[in-house]
Amino acid sequence: MEPKDDNSKMSEVIFNRCKYYTIYELENGTIDLSIGNNGTSTGFVKLSYFDKKNTEIIKQKAIDDL
């Protein structure tokens, strides 16, 4: 049975039966949002932002090092 409310959805996450993940591609970078379980009886929410300009600089430095 699919969970219907937020509490039921978080229970599924806490018991490691589902995860939520989405990516937003923006003009200046990328946002990653995830809700999951880290192997314990708790859940987590993770929000990451990757700046496009700085990411390209780091990639180019890595290529130059090779």
PDBQT receptor file of N, H, CA, C and O in Angstrom, charges set to zero:
ATOM      1  N   MET A   1       0.836  -1.186   0.000  1.00  0.00    +0.000 N 
ATOM      2  CA  MET A   1       0.000   0.000   0.000  1.00  0.00    +0.000 C 
ATOM      3  C   MET A   1       0.885   1.255   0.000  1.00  0.00    +0.000 C 
ATOM      4  O   MET A   1       1.831   1.360   0.781  1.00  0.00    +0.000 OA
ATOM      5  N   GLU A   2       0.572   2.170  -0.857  1.00  0.00    +0.000 N 
ATOM      6  H   GLU A   2      -0.197   2.085  -1.491  1.00  0.00    +0.000 HD
ATOM      7  CA  GLU A   2       1.333   3.405  -0.968  1.00  0.00    +0.000 C 
ATOM      8  C   GLU A   2       0.987   4.355   0.179  1.00  0.00    +0.000 C 
ATOM      9  O   GLU A   2      -0.189   4.543   0.491  1.00  0.00    +0.000 OA
ATOM     10  N   PRO A   3       2.016   4.965   0.817  1.00  0.00    +0.000 N 
ATOM     11  CA  PRO A   3       1.726   5.911   1.905  1.00  0.00    +0.000 C 
ATOM     12  C   PRO A   3       0.969   7.135   1.392  1.00  0.00    +0.000 C 
ATOM     13  O   PRO A   3       1.229   7.626   0.294  1.00  0.00    +0.000 OA
ATOM     14  N   LYS A   4       0.035   7.614   2.201  1.00  0.00    +0.000 N 
ATOM     15  H   LYS A   4      -0.176   7.215   3.093  1.00  0.00    +0.000 HD
ATOM     16  CA  LYS A   4      -0.821   8.726   1.778  1.00  0.00    +0.000 C 
ATOM     17  C   LYS A   4      -0.442  10.068   2.398  1.00  0.00    +0.000 C 
ATOM     18  O   LYS A   4      -0.671  11.114   1.789  1.00  0.00    +0.000 OA
ATOM     19  N   ASP A   5       0.136  10.054   3.601  1.00  0.00    +0.000 N 
ATOM     20  H   ASP A   5       0.322   9.205   4.095  1.00  0.00    +0.000 HD
ATOM     21  CA  ASP A   5       0.445  11.331   4.258  1.00  0.00    +0.000 C 
ATOM     22  C   ASP A   5       1.948  11.418   4.548  1.00  0.00    +0.000 C 
ATOM     23  O   ASP A   5       2.674  10.439   4.378  1.00  0.00    +0.000 OA
ATOM     24  N   ASP A   6       2.401  12.582   4.980  1.00  0.00    +0.000 N 
ATOM     25  H   ASP A   6       1.811  13.377   5.117  1.00  0.00    +0.000 HD
ATOM     26  CA  ASP A   6       3.828  12.815   5.204  1.00  0.00    +0.000 C 
ATOM     27  C   ASP A   6       4.408  11.891   6.271  1.00  0.00    +0.000 C 
ATOM     28  O   ASP A   6       5.525  11.396   6.117  1.00  0.00    +0.000 OA
ATOM     29  N   ASN A   7       3.661  11.653   7.355  1.00  0.00    +0.000 N 
ATOM     30  H   ASN A   7       2.754  12.055   7.481  1.00  0.00    +0.000 HD
ATOM     31  CA  ASN A   7       4.165  10.768   8.410  1.00  0.00    +0.000 C 
ATOM     32  C   ASN A   7       4.370   9.351   7.886  1.00  0.00    +0.000 C 
ATOM     33  O   ASN A   7       5.374   8.713   8.201  1.00  0.00    +0.000 OA
ATOM     34  N   SER A   8       3.438   8.862   7.102  1.00  0.00    +0.000 N 
ATOM     35  H   SER A   8       2.622   9.380   6.846  1.00  0.00    +0.000 HD
ATOM     36  CA  SER A   8       3.568   7.523   6.522  1.00  0.00    +0.000 C 
ATOM     37  C   SER A   8       4.747   7.454   5.564  1.00  0.00    +0.000 C 
ATOM     38  O   SER A   8       5.465   6.454   5.526  1.00  0.00    +0.000 OA
ATOM     39  N   LYS A   9       4.949   8.520   4.790  1.00  0.00    +0.000 N 
ATOM     40  H   LYS A   9       4.366   9.332   4.821  1.00  0.00    +0.000 HD
ATOM     41  CA  LYS A   9       6.074   8.558   3.853  1.00  0.00    +0.000 C 
ATOM     42  C   LYS A   9       7.403   8.545   4.601  1.00  0.00    +0.000 C 
ATOM     43  O   LYS A   9       8.327   7.839   4.197  1.00  0.00    +0.000 OA
ATOM     44  N   MET A  10       7.518   9.320   5.692  1.00  0.00    +0.000 N 
ATOM     45  H   MET A  10       6.767   9.894   6.021  1.00  0.00    +0.000 HD
ATOM     46  CA  MET A  10       8.755   9.329   6.462  1.00  0.00    +0.000 C 
ATOM     47  C   MET A  10       8.987   7.994   7.160  1.00  0.00    +0.000 C 
ATOM     48  O   MET A  10      10.135   7.579   7.322  1.00  0.00    +0.000 OA
ATOM     49  N   SER A  11       7.929   7.318   7.573  1.00  0.00    +0.000 N 
ATOM     50  H   SER A  11       6.997   7.654   7.441  1.00  0.00    +0.000 HD
ATOM     51  CA  SER A  11       8.079   5.983   8.158  1.00  0.00    +0.000 C 
ATOM     52  C   SER A  11       8.696   5.030   7.146  1.00  0.00    +0.000 C 
ATOM     53  O   SER A  11       9.559   4.227   7.500  1.00  0.00    +0.000 OA
ATOM     54  N   GLU A  12       8.269   5.109   5.900  1.00  0.00    +0.000 N 
ATOM     55  H   GLU A  12       7.568   5.762   5.612  1.00  0.00    +0.000 HD
ATOM     56  CA  GLU A  12       8.844   4.267   4.847  1.00  0.00    +0.000 C 
ATOM     57  C   GLU A  12      10.329   4.578   4.654  1.00  0.00    +0.000 C 
ATOM     58  O   GLU A  12      11.130   3.671   4.428  1.00  0.00    +0.000 OA
ATOM     59  N   VAL A  13      10.696   5.857   4.743  1.00  0.00    +0.000 N 
ATOM     60  H   VAL A  13      10.045   6.594   4.927  1.00  0.00    +0.000 HD
ATOM     61  CA  VAL A  13      12.101   6.260   4.628  1.00  0.00    +0.000 C 
ATOM     62  C   VAL A  13      12.891   5.723   5.821  1.00  0.00    +0.000 C 
ATOM     63  O   VAL A  13      13.962   5.143   5.644  1.00  0.00    +0.000 OA
ATOM     64  N   ILE A  14      12.368   5.911   7.036  1.00  0.00    +0.000 N 
ATOM     65  H   ILE A  14      11.498   6.382   7.180  1.00  0.00    +0.000 HD
ATOM     66  CA  ILE A  14      13.067   5.479   8.251  1.00  0.00    +0.000 C 
ATOM     67  C   ILE A  14      13.308   3.974   8.241  1.00  0.00    +0.000 C 
ATOM     68  O   ILE A  14      14.363   3.517   8.682  1.00  0.00    +0.000 OA
ATOM     69  N   PHE A  15      12.347   3.197   7.746  1.00  0.00    +0.000 N 
ATOM     70  H   PHE A  15      11.490   3.568   7.388  1.00  0.00    +0.000 HD
ATOM     71  CA  PHE A  15      12.509   1.751   7.681  1.00  0.00    +0.000 C 
ATOM     72  C   PHE A  15      13.219   1.300   6.394  1.00  0.00    +0.000 C 
ATOM     73  O   PHE A  15      13.255   0.113   6.069  1.00  0.00    +0.000 OA
ATOM     74  N   ASN A  16      13.778   2.276   5.676  1.00  0.00    +0.000 N 
ATOM     75  H   ASN A  16      13.748   3.240   5.940  1.00  0.00    +0.000 HD
ATOM     76  CA  ASN A  16      14.602   2.026   4.486  1.00  0.00    +0.000 C 
ATOM     77  C   ASN A  16      13.849   1.289   3.378  1.00  0.00    +0.000 C 
ATOM     78  O   ASN A  16      14.413   0.444   2.681  1.00  0.00    +0.000 OA
ATOM     79  N   ARG A  17      12.570   1.621   3.229  1.00  0.00    +0.000 N 
ATOM     80  H   ARG A  17      12.112   2.307   3.794  1.00  0.00    +0.000 HD
ATOM     81  CA  ARG A  17      11.765   1.011   2.171  1.00  0.00    +0.000 C 
ATOM     82  C   ARG A  17      11.567   1.950   0.982  1.00  0.00    +0.000 C 
ATOM     83  O   ARG A  17      11.016   1.547  -0.042  1.00  0.00    +0.000 OA
ATOM     84  N   CYS A  18      12.010   3.188   1.113  1.00  0.00    +0.000 N 
ATOM     85  H   CYS A  18      12.458   3.515   1.945  1.00  0.00    +0.000 HD
ATOM     86  CA  CYS A  18      11.968   4.100  -0.034  1.00  0.00    +0.000 C 
ATOM     87  C   CYS A  18      12.928   5.256   0.192  1.00  0.00    +0.000 C 
ATOM     88  O   CYS A  18      13.347   5.528   1.317  1.00  0.00    +0.000 OA
ATOM     89  N   LYS A  19      13.267   5.930  -0.899  1.00  0.00    +0.000 N 
ATOM     90  H   LYS A  19      12.927   5.709  -1.813  1.00  0.00    +0.000 HD
ATOM     91  CA  LYS A  19      14.126   7.113  -0.900  1.00  0.00    +0.000 C 
ATOM     92  C   LYS A  19      13.539   8.094  -1.901  1.00  0.00    +0.000 C 
ATOM     93  O   LYS A  19      12.884   7.703  -2.867  1.00  0.00    +0.000 OA
ATOM     94  N   TYR A  20      13.779   9.343  -1.660  1.00  0.00    +0.000 N 
ATOM     95  H   TYR A  20      14.311   9.660  -0.875  1.00  0.00    +0.000 HD
ATOM     96  CA  TYR A  20      13.346  10.387  -2.588  1.00  0.00    +0.000 C 
ATOM     97  C   TYR A  20      14.588  11.122  -3.070  1.00  0.00    +0.000 C 
ATOM     98  O   TYR A  20      15.492  11.407  -2.285  1.00  0.00    +0.000 OA
ATOM     99  N   TYR A  21      14.630  11.428  -4.368  1.00  0.00    +0.000 N 
ATOM    100  H   TYR A  21      13.895  11.196  -5.006  1.00  0.00    +0.000 HD
ATOM    101  CA  TYR A  21      15.784  12.102  -4.941  1.00  0.00    +0.000 C 
ATOM    102  C   TYR A  21      15.341  12.891  -6.162  1.00  0.00    +0.000 C 
ATOM    103  O   TYR A  21      14.612  12.385  -7.015  1.00  0.00    +0.000 OA
ATOM    104  N   THR A  22      15.789  14.129  -6.233  1.00  0.00    +0.000 N 
ATOM    105  H   THR A  22      16.382  14.540  -5.539  1.00  0.00    +0.000 HD
ATOM    106  CA  THR A  22      15.498  14.931  -7.420  1.00  0.00    +0.000 C 
ATOM    107  C   THR A  22      16.658  15.879  -7.690  1.00  0.00    +0.000 C 
ATOM    108  O   THR A  22      17.402  16.244  -6.780  1.00  0.00    +0.000 OA
ATOM    109  N   ILE A  23      16.803  16.269  -8.941  1.00  0.00    +0.000 N 
ATOM    110  H   ILE A  23      16.199  15.973  -9.680  1.00  0.00    +0.000 HD
ATOM    111  CA  ILE A  23      17.845  17.200  -9.367  1.00  0.00    +0.000 C 
ATOM    112  C   ILE A  23      17.180  18.350 -10.111  1.00  0.00    +0.000 C 
ATOM    113  O   ILE A  23      16.323  18.140 -10.970  1.00  0.00    +0.000 OA
ATOM    114  N   TYR A  24      17.583  19.555  -9.772  1.00  0.00    +0.000 N 
ATOM    115  H   TYR A  24      18.279  19.725  -9.074  1.00  0.00    +0.000 HD
ATOM    116  CA  TYR A  24      17.121  20.751 -10.483  1.00  0.00    +0.000 C 
ATOM    117  C   TYR A  24      18.308  21.354 -11.209  1.00  0.00    +0.000 C 
ATOM    118  O   TYR A  24      19.276  21.777 -10.577  1.00  0.00    +0.000 OA
ATOM    119  N   GLU A  25      18.242  21.396 -12.520  1.00  0.00    +0.000 N 
ATOM    120  H   GLU A  25      17.456  21.052 -13.034  1.00  0.00    +0.000 HD
ATOM    121  CA  GLU A  25      19.284  22.021 -13.327  1.00  0.00    +0.000 C 
ATOM    122  C   GLU A  25      18.900  23.485 -13.533  1.00  0.00    +0.000 C 
ATOM    123  O   GLU A  25      17.848  23.785 -14.098  1.00  0.00    +0.000 OA
ATOM    124  N   LEU A  26      19.754  24.382 -13.075  1.00  0.00    +0.000 N 
ATOM    125  H   LEU A  26      20.608  24.138 -12.616  1.00  0.00    +0.000 HD
ATOM    126  CA  LEU A  26      19.513  25.814 -13.195  1.00  0.00    +0.000 C 
ATOM    127  C   LEU A  26      20.574  26.447 -14.083  1.00  0.00    +0.000 C 
ATOM    128  O   LEU A  26      21.577  25.816 -14.417  1.00  0.00    +0.000 OA
ATOM    129  N   GLU A  27      20.350  27.662 -14.451  1.00  0.00    +0.000 N 
ATOM    130  H   GLU A  27      19.535  28.174 -14.179  1.00  0.00    +0.000 HD
ATOM    131  CA  GLU A  27      21.291  28.367 -15.327  1.00  0.00    +0.000 C 
ATOM    132  C   GLU A  27      22.675  28.479 -14.689  1.00  0.00    +0.000 C 
ATOM    133  O   GLU A  27      23.687  28.347 -15.377  1.00  0.00    +0.000 OA
ATOM    134  N   ASN A  28      22.723  28.724 -13.373  1.00  0.00    +0.000 N 
ATOM    135  H   ASN A  28      21.901  28.832 -12.814  1.00  0.00    +0.000 HD
ATOM    136  CA  ASN A  28      24.002  28.954 -12.699  1.00  0.00    +0.000 C 
ATOM    137  C   ASN A  28      24.527  27.764 -11.917  1.00  0.00    +0.000 C 
ATOM    138  O   ASN A  28      25.577  27.862 -11.282  1.00  0.00    +0.000 OA
ATOM    139  N   GLY A  29      23.816  26.640 -11.949  1.00  0.00    +0.000 N 
ATOM    140  H   GLY A  29      22.963  26.561 -12.464  1.00  0.00    +0.000 HD
ATOM    141  CA  GLY A  29      24.286  25.484 -11.198  1.00  0.00    +0.000 C 
ATOM    142  C   GLY A  29      23.220  24.412 -11.072  1.00  0.00    +0.000 C 
ATOM    143  O   GLY A  29      22.207  24.434 -11.771  1.00  0.00    +0.000 OA
ATOM    144  N   THR A  30      23.467  23.474 -10.170  1.00  0.00    +0.000 N 
ATOM    145  H   THR A  30      24.290  23.456  -9.603  1.00  0.00    +0.000 HD
ATOM    146  CA  THR A  30      22.585  22.328  -9.984  1.00  0.00    +0.000 C 
ATOM    147  C   THR A  30      22.245  22.187  -8.506  1.00  0.00    +0.000 C 
ATOM    148  O   THR A  30      23.103  22.360  -7.640  1.00  0.00    +0.000 OA
ATOM    149  N   ILE A  31      20.983  21.870  -8.228  1.00  0.00    +0.000 N 
ATOM    150  H   ILE A  31      20.286  21.729  -8.931  1.00  0.00    +0.000 HD
ATOM    151  CA  ILE A  31      20.533  21.588  -6.870  1.00  0.00    +0.000 C 
ATOM    152  C   ILE A  31      20.138  20.121  -6.812  1.00  0.00    +0.000 C 
ATOM    153  O   ILE A  31      19.339  19.653  -7.623  1.00  0.00    +0.000 OA
ATOM    154  N   ASP A  32      20.705  19.390  -5.841  1.00  0.00    +0.000 N 
ATOM    155  H   ASP A  32      21.354  19.770  -5.182  1.00  0.00    +0.000 HD
ATOM    156  CA  ASP A  32      20.343  17.995  -5.578  1.00  0.00    +0.000 C 
ATOM    157  C   ASP A  32      19.603  17.959  -4.245  1.00  0.00    +0.000 C 
ATOM    158  O   ASP A  32      20.091  18.495  -3.250  1.00  0.00    +0.000 OA
ATOM    159  N   LEU A  33      18.453  17.343  -4.220  1.00  0.00    +0.000 N 
ATOM    160  H   LEU A  33      18.057  16.907  -5.029  1.00  0.00    +0.000 HD
ATOM    161  CA  LEU A  33      17.667  17.199  -3.007  1.00  0.00    +0.000 C 
ATOM    162  C   LEU A  33      17.349  15.731  -2.814  1.00  0.00    +0.000 C 
ATOM    163  O   LEU A  33      16.828  15.084  -3.722  1.00  0.00    +0.000 OA
ATOM    164  N   SER A  34      17.660  15.193  -1.629  1.00  0.00    +0.000 N 
ATOM    165  H   SER A  34      18.084  15.719  -0.891  1.00  0.00    +0.000 HD
ATOM    166  CA  SER A  34      17.352  13.795  -1.359  1.00  0.00    +0.000 C 
ATOM    167  C   SER A  34      16.861  13.614   0.066  1.00  0.00    +0.000 C 
ATOM    168  O   SER A  34      17.248  14.349   0.974  1.00  0.00    +0.000 OA
ATOM    169  N   ILE A  35      16.002  12.622   0.244  1.00  0.00    +0.000 N 
ATOM    170  H   ILE A  35      15.687  12.024  -0.493  1.00  0.00    +0.000 HD
ATOM    171  CA  ILE A  35      15.503  12.210   1.547  1.00  0.00    +0.000 C 
ATOM    172  C   ILE A  35      15.743  10.715   1.612  1.00  0.00    +0.000 C 
ATOM    173  O   ILE A  35      15.293   9.973   0.739  1.00  0.00    +0.000 OA
ATOM    174  N   GLY A  36      16.449  10.266   2.639  1.00  0.00    +0.000 N 
ATOM    175  H   GLY A  36      16.814  10.868   3.348  1.00  0.00    +0.000 HD
ATOM    176  CA  GLY A  36      16.786   8.853   2.707  1.00  0.00    +0.000 C 
ATOM    177  C   GLY A  36      17.076   8.394   4.117  1.00  0.00    +0.000 C 
ATOM    178  O   GLY A  36      16.733   9.067   5.089  1.00  0.00    +0.000 OA
ATOM    179  N   ASN A  37      17.713   7.238   4.218  1.00  0.00    +0.000 N 
ATOM    180  H   ASN A  37      17.992   6.691   3.429  1.00  0.00    +0.000 HD
ATOM    181  CA  ASN A  37      18.049   6.611   5.481  1.00  0.00    +0.000 C 
ATOM    182  C   ASN A  37      19.530   6.288   5.452  1.00  0.00    +0.000 C 
ATOM    183  O   ASN A  37      20.037   5.763   4.460  1.00  0.00    +0.000 OA
ATOM    184  N   ASN A  38      20.229   6.600   6.541  1.00  0.00    +0.000 N 
ATOM    185  H   ASN A  38      19.818   7.026   7.346  1.00  0.00    +0.000 HD
ATOM    186  CA  ASN A  38      21.672   6.377   6.566  1.00  0.00    +0.000 C 
ATOM    187  C   ASN A  38      22.064   5.083   7.264  1.00  0.00    +0.000 C 
ATOM    188  O   ASN A  38      23.191   4.961   7.745  1.00  0.00    +0.000 OA
ATOM    189  N   GLY A  39      21.155   4.116   7.329  1.00  0.00    +0.000 N 
ATOM    190  H   GLY A  39      20.240   4.215   6.939  1.00  0.00    +0.000 HD
ATOM    191  CA  GLY A  39      21.467   2.837   7.939  1.00  0.00    +0.000 C 
ATOM    192  C   GLY A  39      21.087   2.741   9.403  1.00  0.00    +0.000 C 
ATOM    193  O   GLY A  39      21.292   1.706  10.037  1.00  0.00    +0.000 OA
ATOM    194  N   THR A  40      20.541   3.807   9.936  1.00  0.00    +0.000 N 
ATOM    195  H   THR A  40      20.375   4.648   9.422  1.00  0.00    +0.000 HD
ATOM    196  CA  THR A  40      20.068   3.789  11.318  1.00  0.00    +0.000 C 
ATOM    197  C   THR A  40      18.551   3.935  11.303  1.00  0.00    +0.000 C 
ATOM    198  O   THR A  40      17.924   3.868  10.246  1.00  0.00    +0.000 OA
ATOM    199  N   SER A  41      17.975   4.131  12.462  1.00  0.00    +0.000 N 
ATOM    200  H   SER A  41      18.484   4.186  13.321  1.00  0.00    +0.000 HD
ATOM    201  CA  SER A  41      16.510   4.276  12.521  1.00  0.00    +0.000 C 
ATOM    202  C   SER A  41      16.077   5.732  12.375  1.00  0.00    +0.000 C 
ATOM    203  O   SER A  41      15.030   6.124  12.890  1.00  0.00    +0.000 OA
ATOM    204  N   THR A  42      16.867   6.519  11.687  1.00  0.00    +0.000 N 
ATOM    205  H   THR A  42      17.717   6.200  11.269  1.00  0.00    +0.000 HD
ATOM    206  CA  THR A  42      16.512   7.908  11.429  1.00  0.00    +0.000 C 
ATOM    207  C   THR A  42      16.600   8.194   9.938  1.00  0.00    +0.000 C 
ATOM    208  O   THR A  42      17.272   7.478   9.197  1.00  0.00    +0.000 OA
ATOM    209  N   GLY A  43      15.930   9.222   9.517  1.00  0.00    +0.000 N 
ATOM    210  H   GLY A  43      15.383   9.804  10.120  1.00  0.00    +0.000 HD
ATOM    211  CA  GLY A  43      16.015   9.658   8.129  1.00  0.00    +0.000 C 
ATOM    212  C   GLY A  43      16.830  10.929   8.039  1.00  0.00    +0.000 C 
ATOM    213  O   GLY A  43      17.184  11.525   9.057  1.00  0.00    +0.000 OA
ATOM    214  N   PHE A  44      17.129  11.346   6.814  1.00  0.00    +0.000 N 
ATOM    215  H   PHE A  44      16.842  10.862   5.987  1.00  0.00    +0.000 HD
ATOM    216  CA  PHE A  44      17.853  12.604   6.621  1.00  0.00    +0.000 C 
ATOM    217  C   PHE A  44      17.327  13.313   5.391  1.00  0.00    +0.000 C 
ATOM    218  O   PHE A  44      16.746  12.700   4.495  1.00  0.00    +0.000 OA
ATOM    219  N   VAL A  45      17.542  14.605   5.369  1.00  0.00    +0.000 N 
ATOM    220  H   VAL A  45      18.014  15.102   6.097  1.00  0.00    +0.000 HD
ATOM    221  CA  VAL A  45      17.266  15.427   4.198  1.00  0.00    +0.000 C 
ATOM    222  C   VAL A  45      18.590  16.060   3.819  1.00  0.00    +0.000 C 
ATOM    223  O   VAL A  45      19.256  16.658   4.664  1.00  0.00    +0.000 OA
ATOM    224  N   LYS A  46      18.983  15.934   2.546  1.00  0.00    +0.000 N 
ATOM    225  H   LYS A  46      18.442  15.448   1.860  1.00  0.00    +0.000 HD
ATOM    226  CA  LYS A  46      20.251  16.501   2.079  1.00  0.00    +0.000 C 
ATOM    227  C   LYS A  46      19.966  17.427   0.903  1.00  0.00    +0.000 C 
ATOM    228  O   LYS A  46      19.303  17.051  -0.064  1.00  0.00    +0.000 OA
ATOM    229  N   LEU A  47      20.480  18.639   1.013  1.00  0.00    +0.000 N 
ATOM    230  H   LEU A  47      21.018  18.944   1.798  1.00  0.00    +0.000 HD
ATOM    231  CA  LEU A  47      20.362  19.629  -0.048  1.00  0.00    +0.000 C 
ATOM    232  C   LEU A  47      21.776  20.032  -0.445  1.00  0.00    +0.000 C 
ATOM    233  O   LEU A  47      22.547  20.503   0.391  1.00  0.00    +0.000 OA
ATOM    234  N   SER A  48      22.119  19.848  -1.721  1.00  0.00    +0.000 N 
ATOM    235  H   SER A  48      21.492  19.465  -2.400  1.00  0.00    +0.000 HD
ATOM    236  CA  SER A  48      23.444  20.202  -2.222  1.00  0.00    +0.000 C 
ATOM    237  C   SER A  48      23.298  21.163  -3.391  1.00  0.00    +0.000 C 
ATOM    238  O   SER A  48      22.377  21.044  -4.200  1.00  0.00    +0.000 OA
ATOM    239  N   TYR A  49      24.213  22.110  -3.467  1.00  0.00    +0.000 N 
ATOM    240  H   TYR A  49      24.961  22.207  -2.810  1.00  0.00    +0.000 HD
ATOM    241  CA  TYR A  49      24.238  23.050  -4.582  1.00  0.00    +0.000 C 
ATOM    242  C   TYR A  49      25.618  23.004  -5.212  1.00  0.00    +0.000 C 
ATOM    243  O   TYR A  49      26.629  23.102  -4.516  1.00  0.00    +0.000 OA
ATOM    244  N   PHE A  50      25.662  22.855  -6.533  1.00  0.00    +0.000 N 
ATOM    245  H   PHE A  50      24.841  22.775  -7.098  1.00  0.00    +0.000 HD
ATOM    246  CA  PHE A  50      26.911  22.831  -7.281  1.00  0.00    +0.000 C 
ATOM    247  C   PHE A  50      26.922  24.020  -8.228  1.00  0.00    +0.000 C 
ATOM    248  O   PHE A  50      26.168  24.062  -9.200  1.00  0.00    +0.000 OA
ATOM    249  N   ASP A  51      27.779  24.977  -7.937  1.00  0.00    +0.000 N 
ATOM    250  H   ASP A  51      28.392  24.943  -7.147  1.00  0.00    +0.000 HD
ATOM    251  CA  ASP A  51      27.918  26.177  -8.741  1.00  0.00    +0.000 C 
ATOM    252  C   ASP A  51      28.543  25.816 -10.082  1.00  0.00    +0.000 C 
ATOM    253  O   ASP A  51      29.612  25.206 -10.124  1.00  0.00    +0.000 OA
ATOM    254  N   LYS A  52      27.890  26.186 -11.171  1.00  0.00    +0.000 N 
ATOM    255  H   LYS A  52      27.023  26.682 -11.137  1.00  0.00    +0.000 HD
ATOM    256  CA  LYS A  52      28.336  25.788 -12.508  1.00  0.00    +0.000 C 
ATOM    257  C   LYS A  52      29.721  26.330 -12.850  1.00  0.00    +0.000 C 
ATOM    258  O   LYS A  52      30.561  25.594 -13.367  1.00  0.00    +0.000 OA
ATOM    259  N   LYS A  53      29.964  27.599 -12.567  1.00  0.00    +0.000 N 
ATOM    260  H   LYS A  53      29.281  28.196 -12.147  1.00  0.00    +0.000 HD
ATOM    261  CA  LYS A  53      31.234  28.218 -12.938  1.00  0.00    +0.000 C 
ATOM    262  C   LYS A  53      32.400  27.558 -12.199  1.00  0.00    +0.000 C 
ATOM    263  O   LYS A  53      33.408  27.213 -12.816  1.00  0.00    +0.000 OA
ATOM    264  N   ASN A  54      32.268  27.384 -10.883  1.00  0.00    +0.000 N 
ATOM    265  H   ASN A  54      31.449  27.665 -10.382  1.00  0.00    +0.000 HD
ATOM    266  CA  ASN A  54      33.359  26.781 -10.114  1.00  0.00    +0.000 C 
ATOM    267  C   ASN A  54      33.534  25.303 -10.438  1.00  0.00    +0.000 C 
ATOM    268  O   ASN A  54      34.657  24.798 -10.414  1.00  0.00    +0.000 OA
ATOM    269  N   THR A  55      32.450  24.605 -10.740  1.00  0.00    +0.000 N 
ATOM    270  H   THR A  55      31.538  25.015 -10.760  1.00  0.00    +0.000 HD
ATOM    271  CA  THR A  55      32.547  23.199 -11.123  1.00  0.00    +0.000 C 
ATOM    272  C   THR A  55      33.347  23.058 -12.419  1.00  0.00    +0.000 C 
ATOM    273  O   THR A  55      34.177  22.157 -12.536  1.00  0.00    +0.000 OA
ATOM    274  N   GLU A  56      33.108  23.933 -13.384  1.00  0.00    +0.000 N 
ATOM    275  H   GLU A  56      32.433  24.665 -13.289  1.00  0.00    +0.000 HD
ATOM    276  CA  GLU A  56      33.852  23.892 -14.643  1.00  0.00    +0.000 C 
ATOM    277  C   GLU A  56      35.341  24.178 -14.424  1.00  0.00    +0.000 C 
ATOM    278  O   GLU A  56      36.192  23.565 -15.067  1.00  0.00    +0.000 OA
ATOM    279  N   ILE A  57      35.651  25.102 -13.524  1.00  0.00    +0.000 N 
ATOM    280  H   ILE A  57      34.960  25.600 -13.002  1.00  0.00    +0.000 HD
ATOM    281  CA  ILE A  57      37.058  25.419 -13.228  1.00  0.00    +0.000 C 
ATOM    282  C   ILE A  57      37.751  24.200 -12.633  1.00  0.00    +0.000 C 
ATOM    283  O   ILE A  57      38.873  23.878 -13.022  1.00  0.00    +0.000 OA
ATOM    284  N   ILE A  58      37.102  23.524 -11.701  1.00  0.00    +0.000 N 
ATOM    285  H   ILE A  58      36.190  23.786 -11.385  1.00  0.00    +0.000 HD
ATOM    286  CA  ILE A  58      37.683  22.334 -11.064  1.00  0.00    +0.000 C 
ATOM    287  C   ILE A  58      37.858  21.213 -12.083  1.00  0.00    +0.000 C 
ATOM    288  O   ILE A  58      38.883  20.530 -12.082  1.00  0.00    +0.000 OA
ATOM    289  N   LYS A  59      36.864  21.017 -12.956  1.00  0.00    +0.000 N 
ATOM    290  H   LYS A  59      36.031  21.571 -12.957  1.00  0.00    +0.000 HD
ATOM    291  CA  LYS A  59      36.987  19.984 -13.995  1.00  0.00    +0.000 C 
ATOM    292  C   LYS A  59      38.166  20.279 -14.916  1.00  0.00    +0.000 C 
ATOM    293  O   LYS A  59      38.916  19.369 -15.272  1.00  0.00    +0.000 OA
ATOM    294  N   GLN A  60      38.335  21.532 -15.302  1.00  0.00    +0.000 N 
ATOM    295  H   GLN A  60      37.726  22.271 -15.013  1.00  0.00    +0.000 HD
ATOM    296  CA  GLN A  60      39.428  21.894 -16.195  1.00  0.00    +0.000 C 
ATOM    297  C   GLN A  60      40.781  21.680 -15.522  1.00  0.00    +0.000 C 
ATOM    298  O   GLN A  60      41.720  21.219 -16.171  1.00  0.00    +0.000 OA
ATOM    299  N   LYS A  61      40.901  22.006 -14.233  1.00  0.00    +0.000 N 
ATOM    300  H   LYS A  61      40.138  22.381 -13.706  1.00  0.00    +0.000 HD
ATOM    301  CA  LYS A  61      42.148  21.772 -13.513  1.00  0.00    +0.000 C 
ATOM    302  C   LYS A  61      42.460  20.281 -13.461  1.00  0.00    +0.000 C 
ATOM    303  O   LYS A  61      43.618  19.888 -13.600  1.00  0.00    +0.000 OA
ATOM    304  N   ALA A  62      41.442  19.448 -13.263  1.00  0.00    +0.000 N 
ATOM    305  H   ALA A  62      40.501  19.767 -13.150  1.00  0.00    +0.000 HD
ATOM    306  CA  ALA A  62      41.650  18.001 -13.218  1.00  0.00    +0.000 C 
ATOM    307  C   ALA A  62      42.137  17.492 -14.569  1.00  0.00    +0.000 C 
ATOM    308  O   ALA A  62      43.033  16.650 -14.635  1.00  0.00    +0.000 OA
ATOM    309  N   ILE A  63      41.546  18.003 -15.645  1.00  0.00    +0.000 N 
ATOM    310  H   ILE A  63      40.819  18.687 -15.591  1.00  0.00    +0.000 HD
ATOM    311  CA  ILE A  63      41.961  17.601 -17.000  1.00  0.00    +0.000 C 
ATOM    312  C   ILE A  63      43.398  18.040 -17.261  1.00  0.00    +0.000 C 
ATOM    313  O   ILE A  63      44.181  17.291 -17.845  1.00  0.00    +0.000 OA
ATOM    314  N   ASP A  64      43.748  19.260 -16.829  1.00  0.00    +0.000 N 
ATOM    315  H   ASP A  64      43.112  19.868 -16.355  1.00  0.00    +0.000 HD
ATOM    316  CA  ASP A  64      45.112  19.756 -17.018  1.00  0.00    +0.000 C 
ATOM    317  C   ASP A  64      46.133  18.916 -16.248  1.00  0.00    +0.000 C 
ATOM    318  O   ASP A  64      47.265  18.751 -16.701  1.00  0.00    +0.000 OA
ATOM    319  N   ASP A  65      45.744  18.388 -15.098  1.00  0.00    +0.000 N 
ATOM    320  H   ASP A  65      44.824  18.522 -14.729  1.00  0.00    +0.000 HD
ATOM    321  CA  ASP A  65      46.640  17.558 -14.282  1.00  0.00    +0.000 C 
ATOM    322  C   ASP A  65      46.905  16.207 -14.929  1.00  0.00    +0.000 C 
ATOM    323  O   ASP A  65      47.947  15.595 -14.695  1.00  0.00    +0.000 OA
ATOM    324  N   LEU A  66      45.962  15.744 -15.741  1.00  0.00    +0.000 N 
ATOM    325  H   LEU A  66      45.116  16.242 -15.931  1.00  0.00    +0.000 HD
ATOM    326  CA  LEU A  66      46.163  14.458 -16.395  1.00  0.00    +0.000 C 
ATOM    327  C   LEU A  66      47.122  14.626 -17.528  1.00  0.00    +0.000 C 
ATOM    328  O   LEU A  66      47.435  13.658 -18.221  1.00  0.00    +0.000 OA
TER     329      LEU A  66
